[in-house]
């Protein structure tokens, strides 16, 4: 079946583009994001300490801590407001969605009635019905399982490549 190779090439190409996108255009959390995360963790811990100090004996300490929590919450609110206008992340997410979802969807639409590959019937015995979706003869692999398997294979290969690169850096 001549359709398997172009479909696999398109899926691998899209996944490779996504991997390159993630490397060259990282999610780029601005320093404010890290600061906001750290600030929210500090607020949580201070609130827990405030609960333990909220007794009449420790009123002064508790009120000072409450003012400090309020100041930190205001700073966190300002940080979150400043981060809302990040359009670069939106563009990256759109491109990522385009490559991860639309390319496989177009492949499914284009090759819906065409089997991607044919194997001997007994080779796929327990999974023949599942792999032949949508309604192909026994031993055929439909486009949806084919795209899924191509994506998973690329993910495994990319993870092996990342692991090899990490080992090389060390």
Buried (B, 14 or more C-beta within 10 A) or exposed (E): EEBBEEBBEBBBEBBBBBBEBEEEEEEEEBEBBEBBEEBBEBBEEBBEBBEEBBEEEBEEBBEEBBEBBEEBBEBBEEBBEEBEEBEEBEEBEEBBEEBBEEBBEEBBEBBEEBBBBBBEEEEBEEEBEEBBEEEBEBBBBBBBBBBEBBBEBBEEBBEEEEEEEEEEEE
